[in-house]
């Protein structure tokens, strides 16, 4: 099984990266949060990897930190939560904010993540509430119990768009418009999806 990849970033999108490892290109599924932290195309990149083997496919899921990988494992241990759903959940909140939401039983906050209904949120809390407390805080995010990043959803969105290759002015304009339309309480995943749609059609 592939446990990690270290090479050159060839392409990146909202939830996918292609890494060239000595002439072999690997397609890696990543969360939107991880995508926003990827380096520029052409730069070195390193992923921790979970390999999922199916009858008709071999899928690679990449993570930039041990904590994110461990949380992915815990999410996929929950009944009716597969790898893609787990990655979707990781796309909705920063790793440490997600850990905090699970540990505190914040069902309402979890249901703001795209694709997560009340029953799924309740099941996540029920099965992971105690387990996530054993995870170490991940790098680069607020620790559980602390306030969210002072730059807020607009700043996080701008950073994600810039890391995806958009110019700062473009990113700021799109972020401002989308946050005004969806509200500051919207999940970053939803904001990023709408911003990308606006930038592509605009």
C-alpha angles and dihedrals in degrees: 000000000000109000099173145001130211120182145091123320107240101173138358137188136168095291106007141064133186116212126193110215109185093321098322116105118213124195110218127189112221137176119258088246091056091044090057090058098048118118124244119291108274094034126113115267136182128200135188103222139208114197117211114194120201132173092260103025149030112217128193121208115194132205133186095209139035090236093056090049092049091049089051089054091050093048093051090051089066115096114262093011112115129183095272093049089048090052089048090054090049088052093058101060138017110266096253093042089052091049089051093048091051094044092051094043093240097171094164091055092049092051089062087071110098111259096013113117127191095265092051091047091050091049091050091052093045095051101034107031094100098029095059091056088071093059120101117239111265123237123265098020136090115272119247110277095026126106119270121264110298091230089068129203094313093055093046090050093050090051092050093049093047090051088053089058105266121134116255093245091052092046094049093049093048093045093050093049095047095045090050090051100043099028132240091275092066118110116259089239091060092044093050093047092052093044092052090048091052093047093049095048094039 
